[in-house]
């Protein structure tokens, strides 16, 4: 992964001057150029993501191949022990590489410069966001008591838009992202799989020490596990009670947001946003009835609106709730938003009475933010913002001095730049915070991106080296196998030649037998019997009344002729019906054809079983003998394809045999079609050349009887001519087709130019299956060893694709 397209890192002087705001147009132009540079790097990073996914897949395949080798009966004990290698650790490294690349990919793919705003409750974070975005309480709620921001919001400068796009949970994502963390914190086994299960889940009521666990109705609750003893947990872990109360409140309010758990997105006017992003107010919490909590259905929200001071067109502000909140895994949620979505973070701190100092909670919050910066310099990533609005000067001075001493070791802005503003004053926020931060990013983002690329690249290189060491260790282990392969290879070579000779003899015998059947002077009696059986069934249908009975046929004919005042339409329709019926009756020959093809497959499969040991496994039981030959041939073709040394010519020969088909419709029907085409009402007059009806009867019972006799006569004639056409010796008989197929198989397998080489490959790939128990030691030609070598080599090749 190259960094050649990234701008050089500015020198120390430029670094110190970066905080000086430039002109708005200069900042806009520089940031637009940086975003364009990022997009040019993106394809390379995306390709790296795919490469490391491939590495992970190859590690999984290699681990499986090694496990198969270790588990095989012929693998010596010392080799088994030497093959115990840290594949799980290597896969963890590959997964971490993918994660790092995904973070970098998200950074480079952003079309905006994103600034996160973080801070604990009551410091003016939401007020500052309102000043930057121009939004009000309906979109970015503020309050004086309880925390109000419940959902992460991403706010983007859009001169021509005013809308909110909610990304909603489905019930599945709600259960895994919202409910599961509470279950984990409370050590509650299981997870609701449906809305009904969550609605009725027996969460216990908070209880004093020593009381038994019970549900809201007083019944004892089973299946609730606590890390401490159940009776002591509420007293020993006060947080348990708070977590449980939150979870019970979510369950009680479920009807207010259940219908919103639809997944997908929903677009709202900004004026309707507040219930979706804000916690209930204290008054709402204390009011009787069910408290609405629609925010629980929201994964996050994107807000597009025009900013009042739009210095940079491509600007996004990310509201990050949860810092210091008492919620399940709030810290992890906060860090995830920082790491994947922002280029810099404003950490807001307010000097209020009793809190005008830098305390432990502030230090922990800063550590949390710092953990998300990745490889970027912390001075570029985090800005401390002191909200001085509506605060006594003495408190501001105290906090300013304490931050300088505790955070920057007595030197202003040494480790973190400190900015001050009145968060409620839009102009002050722009002049003293947003403008200098954007100017700093315009100057430093090339270096920040270079650091992110270089840091990720260094981690990937280190991981690749560790995996490469694993591959080298495996190569050294396998080298001991190759040293003892000489005599085994000679024996195997001899056995492969004999296998080819024995299969040749057996297949030649089969081909000779089929040739004799195909070229015998007499008829193919089985085929003749099948045709005669179909003919007899057809005649039975004809003489039995054409499928309806003679009386019923004549009655229907008379009714039709009476309506039509002639016999032509009914006679024509019936001849068409007879033609279709005769053709369908002879299609029963397909049953015979299928049996002949299956018999050939079974014969070939049995020859292979007789000469390849346990390779094809045991024969099918009696109930499935009809398809056992086909199954065996398909398995043999798959084995030839999946061999450690593939055998494409042999595989193709078997697959061609499996494509052999005999069927009446495609092979025999064209020969009898002329006879069936004669079953029409009209014929050409030999004198005039004009079309005329073959039969005309009067509209009467006698006429219906005459018409029936005519149709039966025509049908019997067509059936006889069809049988005669099918038995013509000039045509292709089944025996000829099957002989040709078997001969092609034998020719391809035994006499093709690749035959000898591929039989050796087959022998090396499946030595212990074809000759079980013959080879008492493992060797380099063993299929399992070859599979390990091949997979290892593919992994090494993928690792070698790392760019210098």
Secondary structure, DSSP 8 states (H G I E B T S, - for coil): ---TTS-----HHHHHHTTS---HHHHHHHHHHHHHHHHHHHHHHHHHHHHHHHHHHHHHHHHHHHHHHHHSTTS-HHHHHHT---HHHHHHHHHHHHHHHHHHHHHHH-SSEEEEEE--TTSSHHHHHHHHH---TTTS---SSS--B-S-EEEEE-TT--EEEEEE-BHHHHIIIIIHHHHHHHTB-----SHHHHHT--------TT---B-TTS-B--SB--SS-HHHHHHH-HHHHHHHHHHHHHHHTHHHHGGG-B-SEEEE-GGG-HHHHB---HHHHHSSS----GGGGEEEEEEEE--SS-S-SSEEEEE-TTTT--STTHHHHHHHHHHHH-SEEEEEEE--TT--S--HHHHHHHHHHHTT-TTS-HHHHEEEEEE-TT--HHHHHHHHHHHHHHTSTTSTTSSSEEEEE-TT-HHHHIIIIIHHHHHHHHHHHHHHHHHHHHHHHHHHHHHHHHHHHHHHHHHHHHHHHHTT-HHHHHHHHHHHHHHHHHHHHHHHHHHHHHHHHHT-SS--HHHHHHHHHHHHHHHHHHHTTTTT-HHHHHHHHHHHHHHHTSSHHHHHHHHHHHHHHHHHHHTTHHHHHHHHHHHHHHHHHHHHHHHSTTTT-S---GGGHHHHHHHHHHHHHHHHHHSTT--HHHHHHHHHHHT----IIIIIHHHHHHHHHT-SSEEE-TTT--EEES----SSHHHHHHHHHHHHHHHHHHHHHHHHHHT-TTS--HHHHHHHHHHHHHHHHHHSTTHHHHHHHHHHHTHHHHTTTT--S--TTSHHHHHHHHHHHHHHHHHTT---
